[in-house]
Amino acid sequence: MSQELPYFKFFCDQWLSKKITLQSLELQGAFINVCAIYWANDCDIEIATLLQRYGQAIDKLIEKGFIKDKNGMAKISFLDSQWQDRYKNHKDNVKNGKAGADKRWGKHRQANSHPNSDPNSESIALREDKIRKEKIGVFFDEHYRLEYTEVNGEKIYGNLHQRGQGGLSEKAIKEHCINNNIDYEK
């Protein structure tokens, strides 16, 4: 959940009016860091892990009631309530998203499930376009000393890349002939 919502609500007026601000700056800093780690771990972290990182500050935070110790697990009540609200909203959004997708695409799935269904019916069948692939022969023109492909009775001169771009222009063929001492014939 922390991946979907990487922040928690922080209300300045609530922070300033709470007992945490009566503690040392070191303890306040440790608490806000613990809050960040707690949230990043989906409000599920062991006290032992926090002790390794922050040492005695954790004991003081537990002693003063800022962090609760429930069977070795840390609990911070204001973050727990936010996390539960966010988790509920997340679940609702997932449920609504699935319902919307089913409503939107369900008719398409239904149309595709019947291969002999009428394509002009109210439901729209999705299909892949069939692309006809033809074998295209590559030939060599002895006179021009160039490769070519024939498409619809027209010769397209040039190498594979040039033919893919529409072939050599008449000017390019003429220059090729001049450079190679070949008679140009149109």
N, C-alpha and C positions, 0 to 999 in steps of 0.2 A: 504494500500500500504506500509505503514511503516513496516508492519509485513514481507512482502516479501523482502523489501530493508531497513534494519534498519540503514542505514548510508547515509550521503550526501557527495558530493565531497567537500573537503577542500583543497584549493591550498595555500600553505604557502606564496609563493611570492605575490599572490594577497592580502592575508590578511595583510602582512607586508607593502604593498605599498598603502593601502587604508587609508582613513581618520580615521577609527575606532582606529588605533594604536596611533593616536594623542590624544585620550581621556584617562581618568584615567584608571588604571588597574581594578578598581571596575566596571566601565562602560563597559570595554571590556569583563570582565568576565560575567556580566549580559547579554550582547549581545550574546555571544556564548551559554550561557544557554538557552536564549530565542530561538535561532536557533534550539537547540536540541529539546526543547518542541514543537516548531512549526513543525518540521519535524515528530516527533513522533505522532502528531495529524493530519497528512496528510495535513499540511499547512492550517489548518482550526482551528483557535483559536481566542477567543474574547480578546479584549484589557483588558476588566474588569478582566478576569482570570489572565492575566499577571500582572496587577496592584496589585492584591491580593498577588501575589507571590513576585514581585520585587519592588513594590511601586514606588517611585520617579524616579528610574532608567529608568522605561518605559517612563515616561514623557520626560526625557532628550533624550532618544533614538528616540522618535517621533519628538521632537523639532529639533534635529540635522539631521533628515531624514534617519536614519538607519532602522527605522520601519515606515511603512505607516499605517494610520488609515482610513480604508474604511468602513464607516457605522458601526463602532464599532468592526470591524474585523481587526486583525493584518495582514499586508502584508509585506513580505520580498522578494524583487524581485529576487535575485539570487537563492533563494530556490524554489520560485514559478516556475521559468523556468526549474530547475532541476526536480522538481516534475512532471511537465507536460511532459517532455521528458521521464521520467521513466514510467509514466502512459501510454503514447502512446506505448512505448516498451512492457509494460506488456500486454496491449490489443492485440498488434500484436502477441506476443508469445502465448497468449491464443487462438487466432484465428488460428494460424499456428499449434498449438498442436491439436486442434479439427480436423483441416483438415487432419493432419497426421494420427490421430486415425481413422477417417472415411475411409481414403484410405486404411489403414492397416486392419481394422476390418470390413469394410463395406461388403466385400464379405462373411465373416463369418456370419454376421447378415442376409444377403440375403439368404444364404444357410439354416440357421436355421428357416427362415420364411416359408419354404416349407417343411412340414414334410415328404412328399412322394418323395422328390427329390432324384436323383441318388447320392449315397455316393461316387461314383467313378468319379463324374464330376470334372471339373477344380476347382471349389470352394470347400473349405474344410469345412465340417460341424463340428461344435464343439458339443460334446455330453458328458453327464455324463455317466461314466461307471456304469453299473448296477451290484451291488454286491449282490450275492445270499447269503442270511443269512439262515443257517440251524439251527434247534434246536439241540443242542448237549446234550445228556442225561448224567447225572452224576450218577454213580453207586457206590455201596459199595462192596468191595471184603471181604467176611466174613473171608476167610482164612488169608489174609494179614492184615486185619483190616485197609484198605486204600481205599480212594475214587479213582475212575478211570473214564476215558472217553474212549470210543472206537472210533477210527478213522481208517478207512480202514482195519478193522479187527484186529487192534493192540490196546492193552490196554495201556493207558497212565496214570500212577499212580501219585498221589500227590494231594495236595489241589489246589484250583483254580489258585493261583499264580504259583505254581510249574508246573501245567499242561499248563499254558500259556507260560512257558519257555521251554516246551518240555517234561515235566514230570520228575519223579525221575529216576536216573540212576539205573542200576542193582546193583551197589555197594551200593547206598543209600537204596534201597529196602532190600538188604541183611542186612545192619546195623540196619534198622528198625526191621527186624525180630529177629535179635540177641538181641536187646535192649528190645523187648517185648516177649521174649521166644516163638517165633513162628518158626515152621519148614519152612525153605526156600526151595521152589521148583521152579525150572526153567521151 
